[in-house]
Amino acid sequence: MMKRILTIAILFLFVLNTSAQQNNTFSIAFGSCNRQNLPQPMWDVIGKDKPNLWLWLGDNIYGDTDDMTVLKGKYDIQLNNEGYKKFAAITKVIGTWDDHDYGRNDAGIGYPHKKESQQLALDFLNVSKESPLRKIEGLYSANTYQVGSKTVKVILLDARYHRDTLMKDADKNYVPNINGDILGKAQWKWLKKELKSKADAYIIGSGIQILSVEHPYEKWANFPAARKRLLELLVKTKIKGAILLSGDRHIGEFSKMEVKGLNFPLYDVTSSGLTHSATNNNGEANPYRVGPLVNQKHYGLMEFSNIGNKLSIKIQLKGIETPVYHTEEINF
């Protein structure tokens, strides 16, 4: 009898130890620019990494319509994609949007169907009808995850619903809207509150790039006051660590910037091109880029480990043609 009790106790301790080891790791896969009517071979590849969480970073479908019936139909096509259906059945999915799933190319505050579009996006993300996210104006959210003794908070921003008008010059190139805003009053207030938590690391997702300043397309730098405000907020809230994620561009790249007042380098990891990528883009100016510009279909993967007193994060851009395009490792 005593032998049996001892055996059960040993097995119990083994299970507890194994569980603790498993809880010391966590992984997040992320991506954007996913056309619902194109082949989607990436889901099987991403699934092999067995991520705990998938982050949609925008252009999750290509809706591009003012007709909400059409928009819903395109979401349904994506939801019924066999690869995605299989992946989403075993992986937690959260996300934000960009312009094409919002409803119109480059659209912002003036899009007339944004309230209805938001509800369809939340349906797509399988958000409960009773969720508080159904009542706010915009598709933004925060979720917290435990990695051993460390806490990771994932903050997803909405850079569409409240974004002011894009300014263009005579040649229709974007120029800075000097005093324009991106997030809106309520979202800024919410973000400040979320950044005052005791998280050990913040993963902050935005549909458009935050750090990159030189390319001529959509980016936070088109609204320099808002970009400056975001970076200053990261400093003022005295966070321990943060990594930015972005999409939109049909390329992948790591941007790295030293921000005065932050005791860690700030990365903006762009993963954009799940179904189609800018293969003709062989290079563009970005003084913050580390590693290659990826112009093939790809996705991002972050692997968190609680090792001793540190939160270790390995970030990769991965694909089919090339299993790993680039890797960066960060400790907070």
C-alpha positions in Angstrom: 0.0 0.0 0.0 2.8 2.4 1.0 4.6 1.6 -2.3 1.5 2.5 -4.3 1.1 5.8 -2.4 4.7 6.6 -3.0 4.4 5.8 -6.7 1.3 8.1 -7.0 3.1 10.9 -5.1 6.1 10.7 -7.5 3.8 10.8 -10.5 2.0 13.7 -9.1 5.2 15.6 -8.5 6.3 14.7 -12.0 3.1 16.2 -13.5 3.5 19.3 -11.4 7.1 19.8 -12.5 6.2 19.2 -16.2 3.4 21.7 -16.0 5.6 24.3 -14.4 8.2 23.8 -17.1 5.5 24.2 -19.8 4.2 27.4 -18.2 7.7 28.8 -18.4 7.3 29.1 -22.2 4.7 30.8 -24.4 4.6 31.5 -28.2 2.8 34.0 -30.4 2.6 33.9 -34.2 1.5 36.9 -36.1 0.9 38.2 -39.6 -1.2 40.3 -42.0 -2.2 40.9 -45.6 -4.3 37.8 -46.2 -6.5 37.7 -49.3 -9.3 35.4 -48.7 -9.6 34.2 -52.3 -6.0 33.3 -52.8 -4.3 30.0 -51.9 -3.3 29.9 -48.2 -0.6 27.3 -47.7 0.9 29.2 -44.7 -1.5 27.8 -42.1 -0.1 24.3 -42.1 3.4 25.8 -41.8 2.5 28.1 -38.9 0.6 25.2 -37.2 3.8 23.2 -37.0 5.2 25.8 -34.6 2.2 25.1 -32.3 1.8 28.8 -31.2 -0.3 29.4 -28.1 -1.7 32.6 -29.7 -2.3 34.0 -33.2 -2.3 37.8 -33.8 -4.0 39.3 -36.8 -2.3 42.6 -37.6 -4.7 43.8 -40.3 -5.8 43.3 -43.8 -7.1 40.0 -42.5 -9.3 39.9 -45.5 -9.7 42.2 -48.5 -13.2 43.6 -48.0 -12.9 47.0 -49.8 -16.6 47.7 -49.9 -19.3 49.8 -48.4 -21.7 46.9 -48.6 -21.7 45.1 -45.3 -23.3 42.0 -46.8 -20.3 41.8 -49.2 -17.9 42.3 -46.3 -19.5 39.5 -44.3 -19.4 37.2 -47.3 -15.6 37.7 -47.5 -15.1 37.1 -43.8 -17.2 33.9 -44.3 -14.9 32.8 -47.1 -11.9 33.2 -44.8 -13.6 31.4 -41.9 -14.4 28.5 -44.2 -10.9 28.1 -45.6 -9.9 24.6 -44.6 -6.4 25.4 -43.5 -7.4 28.4 -41.4 -10.4 26.6 -40.0 -8.1 23.7 -38.8 -5.6 26.2 -37.4 -8.1 28.4 -35.6 -9.8 25.3 -34.0 -6.7 24.6 -31.9 -5.1 28.1 -31.6 -6.4 31.1 -29.7 -7.0 34.0 -32.2 -7.1 37.7 -31.4 -6.4 40.7 -33.7 -6.9 44.2 -34.9 -7.5 45.5 -38.5 -6.0 47.7 -41.2 -7.7 49.5 -44.1 -8.8 46.6 -46.4 -10.7 44.8 -43.7 -11.9 48.1 -42.2 -13.6 48.7 -45.5 -11.7 51.0 -47.8 -8.1 51.4 -48.9 -6.3 54.0 -46.7 -9.6 54.8 -44.9 -9.7 56.5 -41.6 -12.1 58.4 -39.4 -14.5 59.3 -42.3 -15.4 55.8 -43.3 -19.2 55.8 -43.0 -19.7 52.1 -42.1 -17.1 51.7 -39.4 -19.6 50.8 -36.6 -21.1 48.0 -38.7 -17.7 46.9 -39.9 -16.4 46.7 -36.3 -19.1 44.3 -35.4 -18.3 42.0 -38.4 -14.6 42.1 -37.4 -15.5 41.0 -33.9 -17.7 38.3 -35.2 -14.7 37.1 -37.3 -12.5 37.1 -34.2 -15.2 35.1 -32.4 -15.7 37.7 -29.7 -18.7 37.2 -27.4 -21.8 39.3 -28.1 -21.6 40.3 -24.4 -18.0 41.4 -24.6 -17.2 45.0 -23.6 -15.2 45.2 -26.9 -18.6 45.4 -28.7 -19.4 48.7 -27.0 -16.2 50.7 -27.5 -15.6 52.8 -30.6 -12.8 51.0 -32.4 -11.1 47.6 -32.6 -8.6 47.8 -29.8 -7.9 45.4 -26.9 -5.5 44.2 -24.3 -4.8 40.7 -23.1 -2.4 39.4 -20.4 -0.5 36.1 -20.5 1.7 34.4 -17.9 5.1 33.1 -18.7 6.5 31.5 -15.6 6.7 34.3 -13.1 6.7 36.9 -15.8 3.7 38.7 -17.3 3.3 39.6 -21.0 0.6 42.1 -22.0 -0.5 42.1 -25.7 -2.0 45.5 -26.7 -3.6 45.8 -30.1 -4.2 49.3 -31.4 -6.8 50.6 -33.8 -5.1 52.9 -36.3 -8.3 53.4 -38.5 -11.4 54.2 -36.6 -10.2 57.6 -35.2 -7.3 58.3 -37.6 -7.4 61.8 -39.1 -7.2 62.6 -42.8 -4.1 61.7 -44.7 -2.5 64.8 -46.4 -1.2 64.7 -49.9 0.9 67.0 -52.0 0.2 68.1 -55.6 1.7 64.8 -56.9 -0.6 62.9 -54.5 2.2 61.7 -52.3 1.6 61.6 -48.6 3.0 64.4 -46.6 2.8 64.9 -42.8 -0.4 65.9 -41.2 1.5 67.8 -38.5 -1.2 68.0 -35.8 -3.3 65.0 -37.0 -4.1 62.2 -34.6 -4.3 58.4 -35.0 -5.9 56.9 -31.9 -8.5 59.3 -30.7 -9.1 60.7 -27.2 -10.7 57.6 -25.6 -8.1 55.2 -27.0 -5.2 57.3 -25.8 -6.7 57.4 -22.3 -7.2 53.6 -22.4 -3.6 53.0 -23.7 -2.1 55.1 -20.9 -4.0 53.1 -18.3 -3.0 49.7 -19.9 0.7 50.7 -19.9 0.6 51.5 -16.2 0.2 47.8 -15.3 3.0 45.8 -13.8 3.6 43.7 -17.0 7.2 42.6 -17.6 6.8 43.1 -21.4 4.3 44.8 -23.7 3.6 43.6 -27.2 2.0 46.5 -29.0 0.4 45.7 -32.4 -0.5 48.3 -35.0 -1.8 47.8 -38.5 0.7 50.3 -39.9 4.4 50.7 -39.2 5.4 52.9 -36.2 9.1 53.4 -36.4 9.8 53.5 -40.2 9.9 57.1 -41.5 11.2 57.2 -45.1 9.0 55.1 -47.3 6.1 57.0 -49.1 3.2 54.8 -47.9 1.0 54.8 -44.8 2.8 54.9 -41.5 2.7 56.6 -38.1 5.3 59.1 -39.4 2.5 60.6 -41.5 1.1 61.9 -38.2 4.4 63.0 -36.4 2.6 64.4 -33.3 0.8 61.1 -32.7 4.0 59.1 -33.3 5.9 61.4 -30.9 3.1 61.0 -28.3 3.2 57.2 -28.5 7.0 57.0 -28.0 6.9 59.6 -25.1 4.1 57.6 -23.5 6.3 54.5 -23.5 8.9 56.5 -21.6 6.5 58.3 -19.2 4.9 55.1 -18.1 8.3 53.6 -17.2 7.6 50.2 -18.8 10.1 47.4 -18.3 10.1 46.3 -22.0 8.1 46.6 -25.2 8.1 45.3 -28.7 6.0 46.8 -31.5 4.4 44.7 -34.2 3.0 46.0 -37.5 1.7 44.9 -40.9 0.3 46.5 -44.1 3.5 46.7 -46.2 3.6 43.3 -48.0 7.1 43.0 -46.7 8.8 41.9 -43.5 11.5 43.7 -41.6 12.9 44.4 -38.2 13.3 48.1 -37.3 15.3 49.0 -34.2 15.5 52.4 -32.6 17.1 53.8 -29.4 14.5 56.0 -27.7 15.8 58.4 -25.1 14.4 57.4 -21.7 13.9 53.7 -22.5 16.5 51.4 -21.1 16.0 48.9 -23.9 16.1 49.1 -27.7 12.7 49.5 -29.3 11.9 47.1 -32.1 9.1 47.3 -34.7 8.7 43.9 -36.3 6.7 44.0 -39.5 5.2 40.8 -40.8 3.1 41.4 -43.9 2.3 39.1 -46.7 0.6 35.8 -45.8 -0.9 35.3 -49.2 0.9 37.8 -51.4 4.0 39.9 -51.0 5.8 42.7 -52.7 8.3 40.6 -54.6 9.3 43.6 -56.7 10.4 45.5 -53.6 14.1 44.6 -53.4 15.0 47.4 -51.1 13.9 50.7 -49.7 15.3 53.3 -47.3 14.9 52.5 -43.6 17.7 53.8 -41.3 16.3 51.6 -38.5 16.3 48.3 -40.3 18.3 45.4 -38.9 18.5 42.2 -41.0 17.0 41.8 -44.5 14.0 43.2 -46.2 11.8 40.1 -46.7 9.7 40.3 -49.9 8.4 36.7 -49.9 5.3 35.3 -48.2 6.0 35.0 -44.4 4.8 35.2 -40.9 6.2 36.2 -37.5 6.9 34.0 -34.4 7.8 35.1 -30.9 8.9 32.6 -28.4 8.9 33.6 -24.7 10.9 31.9 -22.0 11.2 32.7 -18.3 14.8 31.8 -17.5 15.8 32.6 -14.0 14.9 36.3 -13.4 14.8 37.1 -17.1 12.1 37.1 -19.8 13.8 35.9 -22.9 12.2 36.5 -26.3 13.2 35.1 -29.6 11.6 36.7 -32.6 11.7 35.3 -36.1 10.3 36.0 -39.5 9.6 32.6 -41.1 8.3 31.4 -44.4 8.0 28.5 -46.9 10.7 29.3 -49.4 13.1 30.2 -46.6 12.3 28.5 -43.2 13.8 31.5 -41.2 14.5 34.9 -42.8 15.9 36.6 -39.7 16.1 36.2 -35.9 16.5 38.6 -33.0 16.8 37.8 -29.4 15.8 40.2 -26.6 15.9 39.9 -22.8 13.8 42.0 -20.4 
